[in-house]
Amino acid sequence: MVLDIEMLRDFYASYSGEVANARKVLGRSLTYAEKVLYAHVYDKSGLRPYKRLDDYVDFRPNRVAMQDATAQMALLQFMNAGKDRVAVPATVHCDHLIRADVGVEKDLPEARKTNKEVYDFLQSVSRKYHIGFWAPGAGIIHQVVLENYAFPGGMMIGTDSHTPNAGGLGMVAIGVGGADAVDVLTGQPWELKMPRILGVHLTGKLNGWASPKDVILYILGLLTVKGGTNAILEYYGEGVATLSATGRATICNMGAELGATCSIFPFDSNTEDYLRETGRDEVADMAVGVASDLVADADVYDYPDKYYDQIVEIDLGSIEPHLNGPFTPDAATPLSEMKTKGPREDYPMTVEVGLIGSCTNSSYEDLAKAASVARQAKAKGLKAKAQLIINPGSEQIYFTARRDGLIDDLQAIGGVIMTNACGPCIGQWHRHTDDNNRKNAIVTSFNRNFRRRADGNPNTFAFIGSPELTVALAIAGRLDFNPATDTLVNEEGAEVRLDEPSGDVFPPKGFAVDDKGFIPPTDDGRDTEVVISPTSQRLQRLEPFPAWDGHDYTDMPLLIKTQGKCTTDHISMAGPWLRFRGHLENISDNLLMGAVNAFNGESNKVLDRLDNEYKAVSSAAKDYKSHGINSIVVAEDNYGEGSSREHAAMEPRFLNVKVVLAKSFARIHETNLKKQGVLALTFVDKADYDKVREDDSISVTGLADFAPGRPLTVVLRHADGTEESFKAAHTYNSTQIEWFKAGSALNYAKEHMK
């Protein structure tokens, strides 16, 4: 059954006409990303050539996807919007709250019990407002979307930063915060600054142990975690045809680690095959009918320099297996260099755990290649020296892989099968270890490896590789093992070598599943009651944030001046804190607890100016709030890198942080701050960061004249009585300034929906 088929029929019936109109308005050929973007402009009557990195554009996405951790806050906000049902097809996916402990047989029932209150809330909200519901165990949001919802030429947003996974099937799919999702769910325009477009020209073909994962790991080393900010990566060239749809999804998925708006591949026979293999023949037929508009125009490919803001040339044949890490996904190391780099950098060289899964690498093809390594290892008398953990991507993937013997192959060398869920990738991992502060190394097929992310241990060196390489390194038990050149000693004392991995892109017998775990939207759920206990520790109804009082922010104490990388994991940790994602007051206790204080080099230890004591960041913020005092956060570059979690913006707002002043912001987080009414400012001169002292009283002036392109002034009143001031820039447009004045984007929208 094809889900949302009427929406898809309407879309494809008009798509080519929308593209033709955009081509006429722009007066030139179009890249594929441009075709999709312009086909989804909210008000076609005002269509014009939008300037990249300058013009904000209102879009009309086709659908919204939400995972259970972020869906709670998104839907709590939607409930305040006064709507009877969502305006576009939408789904909730229960994948983040399930903890990986001993295995799926015990972990999934325990999750259903532990999280029952939240699951019941999400299911009842979904029933009430016409939202599809994917139950716990159904699978990871992005794999489920790829199998059931992603379609070429479409646009979707999702409350998870790895929503761009769907770009593997040719969608503009963008990760957002919950407030952005509410815009689309209520039928309002969704705003995005027109991104620049990077062309990634692929030639050649992968060989040996190299995989699609290694392509994006290589690009991360090339462009860094900031290199894709406010950009769409559009892949093209003869090398594209050599990559499967799921391999492309892997590449698009980790484009989020570049800071990219999204990534996208053109439509071809591989895309068509995936649609048909996953039971969507009618969608494939419709896409084939408009295939010429599901790729860039010919002139773009002939003269790419005219159309792309930057071009990256990649010969797939030159790509070798990579291990990226530790602590940041752009620390790229070709595996062949690990023998020298590892000891030089004092990496712990023993691999203690190998982890396969996550939304990045959990397709049938991924498991098939991983299983091929396990199968031959068993045949050659090898056992895994490291613990091996597997999280399949969906119930359909797991059911099919078990039927085809792939699960048996992985279990034969000691693999433990966890629930079809995010698990360790999002920090939902009860790691069984002798010391959770000990220095150690793990290898994952995940997408992020920030310090403490997987297991809470700041001394876990996490490295990212492909699923097949993860299995090989788990068997070898060493970071510096290169399966292309090195041998292993088996149980009989003989030296053996692992063969190159192989695996079917699609199951030879087709996909199969008994129960996908899907509850479709109801036709009319208006009588459904959404119950939130007033004493609940997991869920809390939202109260609107207060509007701006019309005055400058004066004499604010510095809450924290962060040093170095400050991701959303540092601002609002996941792991055990996920249980409070629907309770803003409780989750605010983790505010910035992972951030490093620039004045003492410690985490979660800041000066409270009211009593001159050092305490947790949230404790200091609560003290200021209880006395009616606003505060400010100062940060370095790419502040808010990582997840789309808007809690990282809502928590400071809830605790009276009025301003975040950074050297630069990650795209999603900057938008989330704006949406929640926090003033997001950047240093005009980054050297001014050094002027901020721990005991400063800080003012932001000029708010009465707050306007697009007009800087504000920051005044530092030092404890010694001296003052300094400097300019702070912002990227607010006129509508976003109205959000600020109203107290939040939702406050503003509610006024305009009356």
N, C-alpha and C positions, 0 to 999 in steps of 0.2 A: 504493500500500500504506500502510495506517495503522499506524504503529509503536506498540508497546505496547498493542495493542487490548484485550487481556484486562483490563489494569489500568484502562483507560478505561471498559469496560463495568461492571466492579465499582464503580467510583467513581460513575458516574451512576445506577446502580441504587439506591444508598443515599443519595445526596446530599440529596434533598428531605426524606427522613426525618431526617437529621442536622440540617438547618436547622429543621424543625418542632420537634424536641426542644430545640434551642437557644432558639427563640422561647418555648417553654413555660418553660424554666428561667429565662430573663431576665424573662419576664412582660411583654414589650413587643415592638414592631416592631423590625426590625433593618436597619441599613445593609447595603449589599452587601458591603463589606469584612468586617463582622462575621459575615455568613453564611459566608463562606469561612473565616475564622479559626476560628469555633466548629465548623465541620464537620471541621476537621483537628486538633482537640485530641487528644492522644495517648491519654489515658485518659478515656473518656466517663463512666465510673462516678463520677468526681469532678467532673463538669461543674458550674460555678457562674458567677454573674456576676463576671467578672474586672474589677478596677479598672484603668482606663487609667493608664499611667505609674507604676504602683505594683506590680501583681502580675506576677511572672514566670510564664509559661505554657509547658508542654511541648506541642509540636506534632509531627504526623506528616506531613511533606511527601510528595507523590506521586513526586517525582523530583529528581535532582541533575544539574546541568550543570557542566562544568569546562573552562576553556580551558588550552592547553598550558603556559603559563607558571606558572599557579597549580596546575594538575593535578599537576605533578611533586611538589611538597611535600605536597599533599593525599594523593596515592597512596603516597608514601613513608611517611606516617603510617598510612594504612590498612593497609599491609603489616605494620605492627607490631601490628595489632589481632587477628591470629589468626583471621581469617574466610576461608572458602573462596570466597565470592562476595558481591556487594553485595546488600543487602536490598531496594533499590528500583531501578527503572530509572535508569540513569545513562549519561552520554555524556562523551567527551573530544573537544575541538575544537581542531585545530592551526591557530591563526590569529594568534598573537602573535609568533612567532619569525621570521616572514618579513620580511626587510628590503626596503623599497621603494628601488630604485636606478635602473635604466634602463628597466624594463618587465617585464611578466609573463613574456615569452618567455625571458629570462635569469634573472630574479630567483627564480622558483619552482624551477627545477633547482638553482640555487645554494643555496637554502634547504634543499632535500632533502639536498644533499651536506653542507653545513655543520652541519646539525642532525640528521644521521642517527642519531647515538647516542641523542639524546633521543627522536626519533620512534620508534625501535625499542623503546626502553624503554616509552613510553606505549602503543604498540600491543600489546606483549607483556603488560603489566599489564592492559590492557583485555581481552585474550583470556583471561587467567588468571581474572579475577574477574567475567566476564559484563558487560562494559561496552561500549556502542556507541562506535565510533571513527570520527571524521570526519577524513580525511587532509588534509595540507597542500594548500591550494588549494580545498578544499570550501567554505570561506566563514567569515564572522565568526560567532562563537558565537551571538549574540543574533538575528541574521537567520535563521540555520539553525534555531534553536529556534522562532522565530515561524512558519516555514514548515512545520515537521515535528512539533513537540512541544507547543507552547502550547495550552491548552484552557480554555474558560470554567469558572470555579468551582474550578479546581485550585490547588494550592500547590506551588511548587518553590523550591529554593534553588540558587544558583550561585556558584562561586568567582570572581566578577567583580562589581564594584559596579554594573554596568549590567544585571544580571539583571532588574530591574524593567521592562525593555523588553516582556516578555511580558504586562504589565498591559494592553497595548493589545488583547489578546484576552480580557481579563477574569480573569487569574490574579493571585493574590497571589504575586509572584515577588520574592525577596529576595536581595541580594548578601551573601555571608558569606566568612569565611576558611576555609582548608582543614580546620582542626580541627572546625569546625561541620559541614562536609560529611562528615567521618568519622563523626560522631554518627549522621547519617541513613543513611549507607552501611552502618553496622553494625547498624542497626535500633534504635538508642537514641533516646530522646526528644530533640527539638531545642528548645532553650530560647530564648524571646524575651520581653522585657518587653512587656506588652500596650500597643500604641501608641495614641496619641490619633488621632483621625480628623478630617481637615480636609476639608470639603466645598467643592469648586470648582464653582460654578454657572455654566454656560456658556449664554449666550443669543446670538442673532444668528448671523451667518455671515461667515466670512473673505472679504475681497474684495481685488482688485488684486494686488499683489505679496506680500501677507501670506500666511503659511503656518503649518501646525501648529508648526513650529520656532519661529516668532515668539511663539506662545502661551507656550511654556515659557521663552523668553528674557525675555519680559515678566514672568512670574511670578517668575523669578529676581531681577529687579530689585526686585520688590515684597517678596519674603520673605527674600532673601539666602541665602548658602550654609549658614546655620544654621537657617533658618526652618522647615525640615521635619524637624528632628531628632526621632527617636522618634515619627514620625507617618506615617500612610498618607494620601495625597491621593486622595480618591474624587471622580471627576468625574460630574456629573449635569446635567440641564437640556436644553432643546430644542436647544441648540447642539451637543450631543453627536452627534446624528444627521447633522450636516453634515460630520463628520470621518471620513475613511476609517480602516480598522483600522491601516494602516501609519502614518498620521498620528498616531493615538492612541499607537502604539508609540513614536514619536519623542518625544512629550510625556512618556510614562512613563519612557523611557530617561533623560532629563535631569532627572527628579525626583531622581536620585542626587546631582546637583549642589546640590540643596536640603538634602542630608543626610537625605532622607526614607527611611523604612524601605522603602516602595515606593509605587507609584501604581496606580490601577485604574480601568478604564472598565466600564460595564455592558454586558451582552449585548444586541445588537439585530441588525437585518438586515445591517448592515455586517460585523459579526463573523461571522455565518452565511455571508455571501458569501465572505469570505476563507477560511474553512474549506473551502468547496466548491471554490473556485478553486485551492486548493493540494492538492486530491485527498483531502479528508477528509470525504466526504459522511456517513459513518456517525457521525462525531463531531458534525457539524452536526445530524444528526437527533436524537441523544441530548441535545444541548444545547437544541434546540427543545422537547423533551419536558419539560424542567425550567426553561423560560425564566423563569417567574415568580419563581424563586429565584436567578436570575442577574442580578437588579437589586435595588435596595433596596425595602423594603415601601412601600406607597403613603403611609402615614402619615409616613414619613421625608421624602418629597418635599413633602408638604403642610405639615409643620411642621419644617423642617430645623434650626432653632435648638435643638430638643429633643434632637437626635441627634448633631450635629457639634460638635466642640470649637471650631471656628473656621470661618467661611464666607468664601470669596473670591468676589466677584462679577466676572465678566468678560463684557463684550459683545464677541464676536468681531469684530463689524463695526468696532469702534474700534481693533483691533490693527493696527499698522503694522510694516513690516519693521524688524528690529533688527540691530545689530552689538554683540555683548557682548564686552567686553575693554578693555584687554589684561590679561593675567596672572591674571585671575579671572573665572569664568563669570557672576558676578552683577553685573558692571559693565555695566549695560544702557544702551544708547544707541539711541533711535529713529533710523533712518537719516536722517530729515529734519533731525536736529540735528547730524550729523557735520560739516557745513560750518563750523559755528562752534566746536564742541567740539574737533575735531581740532587745528586750529592753536592753540587756547587751551591744550590739554594737551600740545602739542608732540609729537603723534603723527607718525611718518613717514607721509606721506599717499600715497606711491606703493605700490601693491600689487604685490609681486614674485612671489607664488605664490598660486594658488587651489587648494584641495584639497577634493575631493568624496569622500564615503564615510563610513567608520566605522560602528559598530553603530547609530548614531543616525539616519543618513540614507543608506541604501544599498538601498532597496527599488526595485522596478520603477517605482513612481510617482515616486520621487525622481529616478531617472535619466531618466524620460520628461520631467519638467518641466525638468530641467537641459538635456537635449538639445533641447528646444523653443527655449530661449534661444540655444543654439549654432547651431541650424538657421537661425533667422531672422537671426542676426548674419552668417552666411555669405551668405545671400541678399541682405543689405543692404550687402555689401562691407566688413564689419568683420573684423578679426583680433584675437585675444587679445593684449593687451600684456603680460600676466603669464603665467608658466608655469602650465599647467593639468594637475593630476594627479587621476586617478580610481581609487578602489578599490571595485569592485562588492561587494555584500554576500554573495553566494553564487554558486556555479557555476551554479545554476538561474537566478539573476537575470542573470548575465553571458551565458549561452548564449541566453536569451530576448531580452535587450536587443540582442545582436549580430544575431540573426536578424531583429529588427524594425527594424534600421537605427539604433538609438539610439547605439551605440558609434561607428558611422561619423560621425554628426553631431558628436560630441564630438571625435573625432580630426581632423575637417575644419578645426577652428580651432586645432589644435595640441595637443589633449588627449593625454596619455600614460596608457595603461591599465596599472595595476599589478595585482598578484595580488589575488584575492578574500581579503583579509586586513586586519588592523588597520593595519599599516604606519605611516605618519607619525603617526596618532592616538595610538599608544602609544610614539612615539619611535623606531620602527624605520624610519628615513628617512635614507638617505645623500644629504643635500642637496648639490647641485652649486652651489657659490657661491664668489665670489671671496674672501670673508672671513667666517668663521663667528663673528665677534664684532661685526660691523658692525650698526648700528641699522637695522632694516628692518621692514616690515609684511607679514603674510600673512593671508589670509582662508580659513577652513575651515568645513565643515559638520559638524565634530566636536562633542564635548561638553565638552572641557576645554582650557584654554589657559594652564596654569601656566607660569611662566617656565622656559625650557630644555626644556619637555616635548617639543615636536615635533622640534626639530633640535639641541638642546644649546646653542643660542646664547642667552645671557641677555638679549640686546638685540633679540631677535625679538619684535615686538609682534603677538601672534596674536589675531585677532578671529573670533568665531563667528557664522555666519549660516546661512540655508537653502541648499540646493544650487543653486537657481535664482539666488539673489542672489550666491552665490560665483562662478558663471559670469559673471554680468553685471559684477561688479567686476573679474574677471580680464580681461574684454574691455576695460573702460574703463581699467584700470590705476590707479584712484584709489579711496581709501577713501570720499571724499565724493560719489561719483557716485550719484545717485538715479534709477533707471531709470523711476520713475513721473513724473518732472518734467523730467529733463535729456536733452539730445541728445548724440550723438557724431558726429564727423566721419569719414566713411568714406574709402576709398582714392581716390575721385574728388573728394574735397573737399566733398561734400554733407553736410548735417546730417541725421541719421536718429535715430529713436527706437525703442527696443526695445519690442515689444508685451508685454502681460502673459503670463507663462508658462502653458502648459497641458500636460496630459499624462494619459494613461489611468491609472486606478487599477490595472487589470488588463490584461494583454496581450490585444488583441482575438483573437489566435489561441490563447490559453491559454499556460500555462507549458510549457516544454520543456527537456530536458536529456539529454545522452547518458549521463553518469556523474556522479552527485552526489558521489562520493568517500567513500561510507559503507561501513564494514565492520560488519555487525551483530554483536551479542554471540554468543559460542559457547555451546552447551548445556553443555559440560563442559570447562573449561580447567585443571583441577587439575594436569595433567601439564606444562603450559606452564612453561618456565623463564624467570624474570626475571633477566637478567644485568646486573650493575653492576660494571664493572671497578674494582678497588681503587685503580687509578692514574688513574681518570677525573677530568678537571677540570670536567666538566659535571654529574655525578651523584655523590651520596654518601649511603650509608645513614645513617639517623638513629639516634642514640643518645638514649635517654630523658633528659630534663632531671632533675637531682637534686631530691629532695624538700626542702621547707623544713626547716631544721635546728632549728626550735623557738625561735630566739632573735630578739630585735629586730635590726634593721639599724642598725649603729652606725658613726659616723665615716666615712661614705662620701664620697669626693671627688666634686665636681660634674663630670660628664663634659661637659655643655654646658647652658647656659641659652639656649634659643632665643628669638629675637625675631621677632615678627610671624607671618605665615602659615607653618605648618609642616605640609605635606601629606605623604601617603605617598610622593610623588615626591621630596620633600626628605629623607625618612627612608631610603628605599630606592629609588634611581633606577631607571628602566626603561632604554629604549634599549639600548646595548651590554651593560648588566648583565643583560639578560634571559637571556643564555646561561648564567648561573650559577644560575638559579632552582631547579635540582635539587641544588645544592651549597652547603649552608649556610655552610660555612667560607669558601669563596671569595667568595660574594656579600656576606658580612659586611664585606668591605673597603670597601663603599660606605656603611656606616652613617652616616646623618645628614650626608653630605657636602654636601648642598644646603642644610642649615639655616644660618641666620644666627646667629652668636654674639653675644649681647646685649652682651658686654663689649668687642668690637672691631669689630662691624659686618661681619665677614668670614665667609665660608663655609669649612668644613673646616679650621679653624684654632683649636684649643682648647689650654688650658693643661694639661699633664701635670704633676700635682703631685709625681710621683716624681723628676723631673729638672728641673722648672721650665722646660721647653722647650715651645714651641708646635708643634703637629703636627696631622696629620689626626685626625679624631674616632676612627676605627677604630684607629689606631695607639695613641692614648692608652688606649682601652678594652682593647686587647690587653695593653698594659703593666700595667694594673691587674690584669687577669685572670691574667697570668703570675705575679704576686705574691700571688695569692689574695685580692685586694681587690675588694669590690663597689663599684658606682658608681650614680649617680642622674642622671636627666635632668629638667630643669625647663622648662616650656613655657607658652605663652599659650593663647588660646581656640581651640577647635575643632581641637585637636591630632589629627593623623591624618586630616584631611579628604581625600577623594579615593578612591583605589582600595581594593579589598578586600584587597590583597596582604598576607598575613600575615607575609611576610618582614620587614616593618616592625616586627613584634613579635618574631619569632623571632631576628632578628639581635641586638638588644640583649640578649635572654635568653641567647643563645649567648656573648656577650661580657661576661657578668656584670653587666649593668645590672639591678638588682633592683627599682627604683622609677621610675615616670614620674609626676611631680607637675605637673599642668597646671591652667590656669584652667577649661578644659572640654575634653571629648573629642568627636570624631566617633563615631557609634554603632558602626560596624563595627570601628574600630580599638580602641576601648575593650574590646569583646568579645574581639578577637584577643589583646590584652595579657593579659586574664584567662585565656584558654584556655592560654596558654603559660607561666603562672605568674609573670608580671611584675605587681607591685603597682601598680595604676592608681588614683591619688589625685588629688583636686582641692582647691584652696585654698577654705576656707570664706570667707575674706576675700581677694578677688583682689588687694588691695593688698599682701598678704604676698609676692607675687611679687617686689616691689621690694626686699625684705629680703635676698634670696639674693645672696651675693657670690661672686666667681670662685674664691676660695681657701678657701671654707667647708668644714668637715667637717660632714656632715649625717647626722642619725640619725632613724629612724622608730621610735617606741616605742608600746607597747600591743598588740603583735601576739599576746601570750599570751592576750589577751582579745578578739581579733579577732571581731567579731560584726556581723550586719546592723544598719545604722543607728547604729552606735557609731563616732564619729570616732577617728582615730589622732592622735598628736602628732608634729610635726616639730620637731626641735631643731637650730638653726644654731649651730655653734661657730666663731666668727670667728677669723681669724688673729691679731687683736689681743688675744685672750683673752676677749672678751665673748661672751655667749650671748643668743640670742632663741629663743622657741618660739611655735608657733601650732598650731591644729587643722587637720587635713586630713580631708575627707569622702571617702566612697566609696559605690559602688552595689552592693556584693557582697551576694548572698543566701547562705543557708547552704550550698547546693551549690557555689556559686562559691568560697566560702572553702575547701571541701574540695579543689577544684581547686588552689588556691594551696598548700595544705598538702602535697598529693601531688606538686607540682612542675609539673603541667600537667593539663589536662582529660583528655588521653589516658591519662596514668598512672592517674588516678582511674577512668576508664571501664574500663580493662583489669582493675583489681582487682575491679570489680563485674560484669564479664562472665565471671569464672571460675566 
